[in-house]
Amino acid sequence: MSDYLIKALAYDGQLRAMAVRTTEMVAEAQRRHDTWPTASAALGRTMTAATMLACQLKGDDKLTVTVEGGGPIGVIIVDANAKGETRGYVTNPHVDFELNDKGKLDVARAVGTKGQLSVVKDMGLKENFVGRIPLVSGEIGDDFTYYLAKSEQIPSAVGVGVLVNPDKSIKASGGFLIQVMPGASDDIIDKLEKRLKEIPQVSKMVDQGLSPEDMLEVIFGSGVVKVIDRQPVTFKCTCSREKIENGLAGLGKEELKAMIEEDKGAEATCRFCNQTYRFTEEELRALYESL
C-alpha cells in the first residue's frame, strides 16, 4: 500500500479530519539518515504531523517545522509542502533508548521537554507566518495538538506513531489530525474525547493494515465520515546539483580558488536527504572562470 492522506468531515461537518499513512516516507528518511529506533520515531512523528499541516495549505505553499527540546537527539527539522512532499533530518540520528514505562519508544527522552516547537509557513506573502510554542511533552503528537490550540486557535487532536523493526527499518507509520469546527455540539465533542481514549495506537492500526479511511472509521464510528479529498504523500528533497553549484558560486572567487588549489575539488552533502554532490578540480575551475 502506497502512502497517502485523506481529508474528511465527520458528523455533518462538525469535525474536520485527516488521516495519513507515512510508512514509506519515514522508511526513506530512515534509510538515508541511518536513524536508530528512537530517533526514527521522533523524526517520523514530526514528518507525519508536518505533512498533515502542510496538506492544509494550497498551491506552492510550504512550511518548516523545527523541534528543539534540548534532548540528545538535537534539533529536528522538517520541510513539507501542500503537494504532500516532505523531507527532514535530526542532528543526531544515532540515538536509542530502552522502551518507556508504557512499552513505547522513549521519544520524549530523546527529544527533551525544555524547548520549543516552531512552524514557519511560506504562503507567498511578503512575510512568513511564524507560530511558536513551548514543548508540552516532547512526544510530538501532544506538542502539535498544543500548537494548533495556542498558535492557530483551533481545538484539535493530533495522533502520530511509528513502529520500528528489530533491524531498525520502519514497520509502520501514520497519523491523524482532528479539528473541532465552529458550532460543534458539546455531545459530539464529548463523544470524540471518549473515542480518542479508547482507540488503538496509530502505528498499530497502520501495522494491522488499516487504511487512512479505516482509521477514521475506528475513531468516529461507521457511517459518519465523508471523505472529501485524497492525495499521495512522499519523501522528496528539493536539493539538486545546480543548487549546490549556485551555492559554491556564491562563496566568491577567493574561496573557490582555495578549493581548487588546496583541496583539488569539493563536496557538499544535503542535510535533508544525505545526498553528496562532488565537484572535480576541473569543474570548480570552470565555475571560477564563469564568475
C-alpha distance (Angstrom), angle and dihedral (degrees) to the residues before:
residue distance angle dihedral
M1 . . .
S2 3.82 . .
D3 3.77 121.3 .
Y4 3.78 116.3 -94.0
L5 3.80 142.6 153.0
I6 3.78 131.3 -136.2
K7 3.78 130.6 -158.2
A8 3.77 117.5 -151.8
L9 3.77 147.3 164.8
A10 3.79 125.0 -134.9
Y11 3.78 134.7 -162.2
D12 3.83 94.2 16.5
G13 3.79 93.9 -49.3
Q14 3.78 98.0 -48.0
L15 3.81 89.6 119.1
R16 3.80 129.2 37.7
A17 3.79 118.0 -154.3
M18 3.77 146.5 179.9
A19 3.77 130.5 -167.9
V20 3.79 126.6 -175.6
R21 3.77 142.2 -176.7
T22 3.83 111.0 -145.2
T23 3.82 102.7 166.7
E24 3.81 95.9 120.7
M25 3.81 92.9 41.2
V26 3.79 93.4 53.4
A27 3.81 91.9 40.8
E28 3.80 89.1 57.0
A29 3.80 90.8 51.0
Q30 3.81 90.4 48.1
R31 3.79 92.2 51.5
R32 3.79 94.1 46.8
H33 3.80 95.8 47.3
D34 3.82 100.1 29.6
T35 3.80 90.0 -131.6
W36 3.79 117.9 -173.2
P37 3.83 118.6 -128.2
T38 3.81 101.8 -87.5
A39 3.79 91.8 41.4
S40 3.83 89.1 47.9
A41 3.79 90.7 53.9
A42 3.81 93.0 48.9
L43 3.80 93.7 47.2
G44 3.81 93.4 41.2
R45 3.79 93.8 50.5
T46 3.80 90.9 49.3
M47 3.81 92.7 47.5
T48 3.80 91.0 49.2
A49 3.81 93.9 49.7
A50 3.81 92.3 44.2
T51 3.81 90.3 50.6
M52 3.80 91.1 55.0
L53 3.81 92.6 47.7
A54 3.81 91.9 47.8
C55 3.80 92.8 49.6
Q56 3.82 87.2 63.7
L57 3.80 87.9 64.9
K58 3.82 125.9 81.6
G59 3.81 139.3 -126.8
D60 3.79 113.5 -21.3
D61 3.82 94.2 -11.3
K62 3.80 116.1 132.8
L63 3.77 141.5 173.7
T64 3.77 142.0 -153.2
V65 3.80 123.2 -143.1
T66 3.80 120.1 -160.2
V67 3.80 122.7 -172.0
E68 3.80 115.9 -168.6
G69 3.78 111.0 173.5
G70 3.78 102.2 153.8
G71 3.82 92.7 -116.3
P72 3.82 128.7 131.2
I73 3.80 92.6 -92.5
G74 3.80 89.3 69.2
V75 3.79 118.5 -154.8
I76 3.81 125.3 -8.7
I77 3.80 115.0 -152.2
V78 3.80 123.1 -175.6
D79 3.80 130.2 177.9
A80 3.81 119.6 -162.7
N81 3.78 135.8 167.3
A82 3.78 140.2 -159.3
K83 3.82 90.7 -98.3
G84 3.81 92.2 67.0
E85 3.81 95.0 -104.7
T86 3.79 114.6 139.5
R87 3.80 137.0 174.9
G88 3.79 132.3 173.7
Y89 3.79 149.3 157.3
V90 3.80 143.4 -167.8
T91 3.79 125.7 -134.0
N92 3.80 93.4 -126.8
P93 3.83 111.5 28.7
H94 3.81 95.2 175.5
V95 3.81 98.0 76.1
D96 3.79 123.2 123.2
F97 3.81 135.9 153.1
E98 3.77 141.1 -179.1
L99 3.80 114.6 -79.6
N100 3.80 114.5 -84.5
D101 3.81 125.2 -114.0
K102 3.82 89.8 -82.4
G103 3.79 91.5 56.6
K104 3.81 92.3 -109.6
L105 3.80 133.0 119.6
D106 3.80 106.9 -80.2
V107 3.80 97.7 -119.1
A108 3.82 94.1 156.6
R109 3.80 90.7 58.3
A110 3.79 91.3 50.2
V111 3.81 95.5 44.4
G112 3.79 98.2 37.4
T113 3.78 126.0 -140.2
K114 3.80 103.4 -121.3
G115 3.75 102.5 83.9
Q116 3.77 144.0 51.4
L117 3.77 147.4 -83.9
S118 3.78 117.2 -138.4
V119 3.79 131.5 -172.6
V120 3.80 120.7 -163.5
K121 3.81 114.4 -168.8
D122 3.80 120.0 -160.6
M123 3.79 105.8 -161.5
G124 3.79 98.0 161.8
L125 3.80 94.0 -95.1
K126 3.80 127.8 128.9
E127 3.79 90.6 -97.9
N128 3.80 130.7 28.9
F129 3.80 121.6 -120.7
V130 3.81 110.4 -113.5
G131 3.80 123.2 -166.1
R132 3.78 122.0 -179.8
I133 3.81 132.8 178.0
P134 3.80 135.6 169.7
L135 3.80 113.7 -104.5
V136 3.78 112.0 -100.0
S137 3.80 99.9 -168.2
G138 3.81 112.7 -10.6
E139 3.81 87.8 -126.0
I140 3.83 89.7 110.8
G141 3.83 98.7 -138.9
D142 3.82 93.0 66.6
D143 3.79 89.8 44.5
F144 3.80 93.8 54.2
T145 3.82 89.5 46.4
Y146 3.81 89.0 55.1
Y147 3.80 91.5 44.8
L148 3.81 92.6 55.5
A149 3.80 92.4 46.6
K150 3.81 96.1 46.9
S151 3.78 106.2 29.0
E152 3.80 100.7 33.2
Q153 3.83 98.3 25.0
I154 3.82 93.7 -128.7
P155 3.84 119.3 132.8
S156 3.80 101.3 -130.2
A157 3.77 146.9 161.0
V158 3.80 120.8 -144.8
G159 3.79 122.7 -170.0
V160 3.81 121.8 -177.6
G161 3.80 131.4 166.5
V162 3.79 143.5 172.1
L163 3.81 129.0 -164.2
V164 3.81 117.5 -158.9
N165 3.82 126.7 -157.2
P166 3.83 121.9 -130.7
D167 3.82 88.9 -104.2
K168 3.86 89.0 58.1
S169 3.81 93.6 -107.8
I170 3.81 119.7 129.9
K171 3.80 115.9 -95.9
A172 3.80 100.4 179.4
S173 3.78 139.3 -11.6
G174 3.77 135.2 174.9
G175 3.76 147.5 120.3
F176 3.77 150.9 -161.9
L177 3.78 136.0 -135.7
I178 3.80 121.4 -161.1
Q179 3.80 124.8 -174.2
V180 3.79 129.4 -170.5
M181 3.77 111.8 -129.6
P182 3.83 123.2 -142.8
G183 3.78 111.0 -84.0
A184 3.81 96.3 24.7
S185 3.80 110.6 153.4
D186 3.78 122.7 -112.7
D187 3.81 89.0 -122.0
I188 3.80 91.6 59.2
I189 3.81 92.3 46.7
D190 3.82 91.0 49.1
K191 3.81 90.8 48.5
L192 3.82 90.9 50.3
E193 3.80 93.1 49.8
K194 3.80 90.2 50.8
R195 3.82 93.2 48.3
L196 3.81 92.7 49.3
K197 3.80 89.8 57.5
E198 3.80 91.7 52.4
I199 3.81 104.7 43.3
P200 3.84 123.1 100.6
Q201 3.80 120.7 -106.1
V202 3.79 112.4 -75.4
S203 3.80 93.7 -122.2
K204 3.81 90.6 52.8
M205 3.79 91.6 51.8
V206 3.81 90.4 51.9
D207 3.80 91.0 45.5
Q208 3.81 89.8 52.8
G209 3.79 88.8 57.8
L210 3.79 98.8 -103.4
S211 3.79 113.4 156.6
P212 3.82 121.8 -138.2
E213 3.82 87.2 -98.9
D214 3.81 90.3 52.2
M215 3.82 91.3 50.2
L216 3.79 92.3 55.7
E217 3.80 90.1 48.7
V218 3.81 89.2 53.3
I219 3.81 89.7 50.7
F220 3.80 99.7 42.8
G221 3.77 104.2 21.7
S222 3.78 130.8 -115.7
G223 3.79 123.0 -45.6
V224 3.81 100.3 12.3
V225 3.83 100.7 87.9
K226 3.81 123.1 90.0
V227 3.82 114.3 -169.4
I228 3.81 110.5 -145.5
D229 3.81 102.4 173.8
R230 3.80 142.0 12.8
Q231 3.79 128.0 -167.7
P232 3.81 138.5 167.8
V233 3.80 119.6 -110.9
T234 3.78 126.3 -159.1
F235 3.78 147.2 165.3
K236 3.79 106.2 -97.7
C237 3.78 130.5 162.1
T238 3.79 123.9 -154.6
C239 3.78 95.9 -150.9
S240 3.81 120.4 116.4
R241 3.79 140.6 171.2
E242 3.80 89.0 -107.0
K243 3.81 92.3 55.6
I244 3.80 91.6 48.6
E245 3.82 90.1 48.4
N246 3.81 90.0 51.5
G247 3.79 88.3 50.5
L248 3.80 90.9 52.8
A249 3.79 90.3 49.0
G250 3.78 88.9 52.3
L251 3.81 90.1 60.3
G252 3.80 89.4 71.7
K253 3.79 135.2 -123.3
E254 3.82 96.7 -73.4
E255 3.81 92.9 55.9
L256 3.81 91.5 45.4
K257 3.79 90.7 49.3
A258 3.81 90.2 54.5
M259 3.81 90.7 50.5
I260 3.80 90.6 51.1
E261 3.79 97.3 45.8
E262 3.80 101.1 34.1
D263 3.81 106.7 26.3
K264 3.82 98.6 28.4
G265 3.81 88.8 -142.2
A266 3.80 141.5 -1.5
E267 3.76 142.2 -119.0
A268 3.78 133.2 -164.9
T269 3.78 130.0 -170.8
C270 3.81 123.6 -152.4
R271 3.80 110.4 -126.1
F272 3.81 92.5 -149.1
C273 3.81 100.2 53.4
N274 3.82 104.7 12.0
Q275 3.81 91.6 -125.2
T276 3.81 111.5 153.2
Y277 3.80 121.1 -146.2
R278 3.82 118.0 -161.5
F279 3.80 126.7 -161.4
T280 3.78 122.6 -165.4
E281 3.79 124.9 -138.1
E282 3.80 88.7 -104.2
E283 3.81 92.9 52.0
L284 3.79 91.2 49.6
R285 3.80 90.9 48.5
A286 3.82 90.4 52.6
L287 3.83 89.4 49.6
Y288 3.82 90.4 48.0
E289 3.77 92.1 51.8
S290 3.82 91.9 48.7
L291 3.80 92.4 60.4
